[in-house]
C-alpha cells in the first residue's frame, strides 16, 4: 500500500501549501485560492492528479474559513496544518463496486484496484449511490475508505408526538417519556482522561507530549462514540414521524454562571453538544423525525404540573419540588417535560 501512503503525503503537502498561502494573504475564497496555488501545486506534487489537487484546495478552504471565523471571534488560532490529511475522492478519482467489493482509486502511481470489506454497521448502506469518500490510515496501519452515500428520506406522515429531551452532564439525556439514556461510566471515563492529561502536562517531557497527542485523539474518538450511541438511543426512543425537542444550547459556555476552575465549568467546556446535535439530525431524518430547538430559559425552574416558575423550585441538582403545588419529580425529567410543552 505504498502508493496510498505516497498519495496521502502529497495530498497533505498540497493542503498545507494552500493553507499557508491563504493564511499569509488572508484569503479564504476558494476561486482565488485555486488561481493562486493550482499550477504551483501541480509542479510541486508530481503524480497527484488534478482533481486531488483541487480537493486538497477545497479542504484547505474549509479549514481557512473556520480559522478566520475563530479569529474574528477573538479566539487564539494559528495557520491550519495537518500531518496526515486524508485524500478526498469524488466521481472523477474513484469507482466503487459493491458487487465485487473492489474500489479503483487514483494514486501517484496510477489507478489501482483495491479490495474492501464492509463493516457490519454499514451493510444496510451497501448498494446505494456513492458521493465523495475520504481515504484514512489508522494508527494500526489499516486503511479505511469513508464513503458518503445518498439515501432518500423516507416518506412518512408527520404526527403530533413530541419527545422533550433534557441534555446534561450527569445524565447525558433524559426524555419526557420517562427514560434516562446514556451511561454513567462516560462521566468517570472523562474524569480519568482529565486527570491523566493534567499529569502529563505537568511533566513536560518529550514522551509526555507524545502521549498527550495520542490521548487527544483517543478522547475525541471516545466522545464521538458516546454521541453516536446517545443519538441512536434518542432516535429509537421516539415514535416515527414525531418531533424531538431539545434546548438551544448555542453560546451556553458564555451564559453559564459556574465559578472559575470548577469541575462543572471544565466539563461544560468539554461538552460536545454541537456534535451530538449533528449526529441526531441526520439519524432523525433517516427515520422521518423532526429535530427542533427551543428557548432554554426557565426549563429547569418551571413546574411541569402547574407552571409556577421560581429558582428555589429546584432544591438540588436532581430534585425538583414546586413551592406552590408541592409537585415533586426528578429535576431533569421535569425539565424534559417543560421542553416538550414549550415546543407545543
C-alpha positions in Angstrom: 0.0 0.0 0.0 3.0 2.3 -0.5 1.1 4.0 -3.4 -1.7 5.0 -0.9 0.9 6.3 1.6 2.7 8.4 -1.1 -0.7 9.8 -2.3 -1.6 10.8 1.2 1.7 12.5 1.7 1.4 14.6 -1.4 -2.2 15.4 -0.7 -1.2 16.6 2.8 1.6 18.7 1.2 -0.9 20.4 -1.2 -3.3 21.0 1.7 -0.7 22.6 3.9 0.7 24.8 1.0 -2.8 26.2 0.2 -3.4 26.8 3.9 -0.1 28.6 4.3 -0.8 30.8 1.3 -4.3 31.6 2.4 -3.2 32.4 5.9 -0.3 34.7 4.7 -2.6 36.6 2.3 -5.8 36.5 4.5 -7.6 34.7 1.6 -10.4 32.3 2.1 -12.2 32.5 -1.2 -11.9 29.1 -3.0 -11.7 30.5 -6.5 -9.0 33.0 -5.6 -7.0 30.2 -3.8 -7.4 28.0 -6.8 -6.0 30.6 -9.3 -3.1 31.4 -6.9 -2.0 27.9 -6.0 -3.1 25.4 -8.6 -0.2 25.5 -11.0 2.4 25.7 -8.2 0.9 22.6 -6.5 0.8 20.8 -9.9 4.5 21.3 -10.2 5.5 20.5 -6.6 3.2 17.5 -6.3 4.1 15.4 -9.3 1.9 12.4 -9.8 -1.1 13.8 -7.9 -3.9 14.1 -10.4 -5.6 17.4 -10.9 -8.8 16.6 -9.2 -7.0 15.5 -6.0 -5.1 18.8 -6.0 -8.5 20.6 -6.3 -9.9 18.5 -3.4 -6.9 19.4 -1.3 -7.6 23.1 -2.1 -11.3 22.6 -1.1 -10.3 21.1 2.2 -7.9 23.9 2.8 -10.6 26.4 2.0 -12.8 24.9 4.6 -10.1 24.9 7.2 -9.2 28.5 6.5 -12.8 29.7 6.7 -13.1 28.0 10.1 -9.8 29.5 11.3 -10.7 33.1 10.2 -14.1 32.7 11.8 -12.5 31.8 15.1 -10.0 34.7 14.7 -12.9 37.1 14.1 -14.5 35.8 17.4 -11.3 36.8 19.2 -10.1 33.2 19.7 -6.5 32.3 19.6 -5.8 30.5 16.4 -2.9 29.7 14.1 -2.5 28.7 10.5 -4.3 25.4 9.8 -1.9 22.5 9.1 -2.0 18.7 9.1 0.4 15.9 9.5 -1.8 13.5 7.6 -4.7 14.9 5.7 -6.9 12.2 4.3 -7.3 12.4 0.5 -10.8 13.2 -0.7 -12.1 11.3 -3.7 -15.0 12.0 -5.9 -16.6 10.6 -9.1 -13.6 11.5 -11.2 -11.0 9.9 -9.0 -12.6 6.7 -7.7 -15.0 4.0 -8.8 -16.6 1.7 -6.2 -18.3 -1.6 -7.0 -20.5 -3.0 -4.2 -20.9 -6.3 -6.1 -17.3 -7.2 -6.4 -16.2 -5.3 -3.3 -13.4 -3.5 -5.1 -12.6 0.2 -5.5 -10.4 1.8 -8.1 -8.5 4.8 -6.7 -6.3 7.4 -8.4 -2.9 7.3 -6.8 0.5 8.8 -7.6 1.3 5.5 -9.3 -1.8 5.5 -11.5 -5.2 3.8 -10.9 -5.2 0.9 -8.5 -7.9 -1.7 -7.7 -8.2 -2.3 -4.0 -10.5 -4.9 -2.4 -12.5 -3.9 0.6 -14.9 -5.3 3.2 -18.0 -3.6 4.6 -18.3 -3.3 8.4 -21.4 -4.9 9.9 -23.0 -1.5 10.7 -22.5 -0.4 7.1 -24.1 -3.4 5.3 -27.5 -1.7 5.2 -26.0 1.1 3.0 -24.3 -1.3 0.6 -25.6 -0.8 -3.0 -26.6 2.8 -2.5 -25.3 5.6 -4.9 -22.0 7.0 -3.7 -20.7 10.5 -3.5 -17.3 11.6 -2.1 -15.0 9.4 0.0 -12.1 10.1 2.4 -9.1 7.7 2.5 -7.9 7.3 6.1 -5.0 5.4 7.5 -5.5 4.3 11.1 -2.8 4.1 13.8 -2.6 0.3 13.3 -1.7 0.7 9.6 -5.1 -0.3 8.2 -6.8 1.7 5.5 -10.4 2.9 5.7 -12.5 4.5 3.0 -15.2 6.6 4.5 -17.8 6.7 1.7 -20.7 9.2 1.6 -23.8 7.6 0.2 -27.1 9.1 -1.0 -30.1 7.9 1.0 -33.6 9.2 0.2 -35.5 10.4 3.2 -38.5 8.1 4.0 -42.0 9.3 3.1 -43.7 9.3 6.5 -46.8 11.0 7.8 -46.0 13.6 10.4 -47.6 13.1 13.8 -48.2 15.4 16.8 -46.0 13.2 19.0 -43.3 15.4 20.8 -40.4 14.0 22.8 -38.8 16.5 25.1 -35.1 15.9 25.7 -33.0 17.4 28.5 -29.3 17.1 27.8 -26.9 17.1 30.8 -23.5 16.1 32.2 -24.6 13.8 35.0 -27.4 12.2 33.0 -26.5 12.5 29.2 -30.1 12.6 28.2 -33.5 12.5 29.9 -36.7 12.3 27.9 -40.3 13.3 28.6 -41.1 9.6 28.1 -39.5 8.9 31.5 -36.3 7.4 30.0 -32.8 8.1 31.2 -30.4 7.5 28.3 -26.6 7.2 28.1 -24.2 5.6 30.5 -22.9 6.7 33.9 -19.5 5.3 33.1 -19.0 8.0 30.5 -18.5 10.7 33.1 -16.0 8.6 35.0 -14.0 7.9 31.8 -13.9 11.6 31.1 -12.6 12.2 34.6 -9.8 9.7 34.1 -8.8 11.3 30.8 -8.7 14.7 32.5 -6.5 13.5 35.4 -4.1 11.8 33.0 -3.9 14.9 30.8 -3.1 17.0 33.9 -0.3 14.7 35.0 1.2 14.6 31.5 1.0 18.4 31.1 2.8 18.9 34.4 5.6 16.5 33.4 6.5 18.4 30.2 8.9 15.7 28.8 9.1 14.7 25.1 7.4 11.4 25.8 4.6 13.0 27.8 3.9 15.4 24.9 3.8 12.4 22.5 1.4 10.7 24.9 -0.8 13.8 25.1 -1.1 13.8 21.3 -2.3 10.2 21.3 -4.6 10.9 24.2 -6.2 13.8 22.5 -7.2 11.6 19.6 -8.3 8.8 21.9 -10.5 11.2 23.8 -12.1 12.7 20.6 -12.9 9.2 19.4 -14.4 8.3 22.7 -16.7 11.4 22.7 -17.7 10.7 19.1 -18.6 7.1 20.0 -20.7 8.4 23.0 -22.5 10.9 20.8 -23.3 8.2 18.2 -24.6 5.8 20.9 -26.7 8.5 22.6 -28.2 9.9 19.3 -29.1 6.4 18.2 -30.8 5.7 21.5 -32.8 9.0 21.3 -33.9 8.3 17.7 -35.0 4.8 18.6 -37.0 6.1 21.6 -39.1 8.5 19.6 -42.2 7.5 17.5 -41.6 7.7 13.7 -43.0 10.9 12.3 -42.7 12.7 15.6 -40.6 15.6 16.8 -37.5 15.7 19.0 -37.4 18.9 21.0 -34.1 20.0 22.6 -32.8 23.1 24.3 -30.9 25.6 22.1 -27.5 25.4 23.8 -25.7 27.8 21.4 -23.3 30.0 23.4 -24.1 28.2 26.6 -20.4 28.4 27.6 -20.7 32.2 27.6 -24.0 32.2 29.5 -23.0 29.7 32.3 -22.5 31.1 35.8 -20.3 28.4 37.2 -17.3 29.7 39.2 -13.9 29.7 37.7 -11.8 26.5 37.7 -14.6 24.3 38.9 -15.2 20.7 37.7 -18.6 21.7 36.4 -17.1 24.5 34.3 -14.4 22.2 33.0 -17.0 19.5 32.0 -19.2 22.2 30.4 -16.3 23.5 28.2 -15.5 19.9 27.0 -19.2 19.1 26.3 -19.6 18.1 22.6 -23.3 19.1 22.4 -22.9 20.5 18.9 -21.5 17.2 17.6 -24.4 15.3 19.3 -27.0 17.6 17.6 -25.4 17.0 14.2 -25.5 13.2 14.7 -29.0 13.4 16.0 -30.2 15.5 13.0 -29.2 13.0 10.3 -30.2 9.9 12.2 -33.6 11.5 12.8 -34.0 12.4 9.2 -33.5 8.7 8.3 -36.5 7.7 10.5 -38.7 10.6 9.4 -38.3 12.6 12.6 -38.1 16.3 13.0 -35.5 17.9 15.3 -36.3 21.3 16.9 -34.6 23.5 19.4 -36.5 25.7 22.0 -35.6 28.5 24.3 -33.8 27.0 27.3 -34.8 29.7 29.8 -36.5 28.5 33.0 -36.9 24.9 31.8 -35.2 23.7 35.0 -37.1 26.2 37.3 -40.6 25.8 36.0 -43.1 23.3 37.4 -44.3 21.0 34.7 -47.6 20.4 36.6 -48.8 23.9 37.5 -46.4 26.2 35.6 -45.0 28.0 38.6 -41.5 29.3 38.0 -39.0 30.0 40.7 -35.3 29.5 41.2 -35.8 27.7 44.5 -38.1 25.1 43.0 -35.0 23.1 42.3 -33.9 22.0 45.7 -30.7 20.2 44.5 -29.2 19.0 41.2 -31.5 16.1 40.8 -34.6 17.1 43.0 -37.4 19.4 41.9 -40.1 20.4 44.3 -42.7 23.1 43.3 -43.1 25.8 46.0 -46.7 26.4 45.0 -48.3 23.0 44.4 -45.8 20.7 46.0 -45.3 18.6 42.9 -42.0 16.6 43.2 -40.1 15.0 40.4 -36.5 14.3 39.2 -35.2 17.7 38.1 -34.0 16.5 34.6 -37.3 14.7 33.9 -39.3 17.8 34.9 -37.1 19.9 32.5 -37.7 17.4 29.6 -41.5 17.8 30.1 -41.1 21.6 30.1 -39.1 21.4 26.8 -41.8 19.3 25.2 -44.5 21.7 26.4 -42.5 24.7 25.1 -42.4 23.2 21.7 -46.1 22.5 21.7 
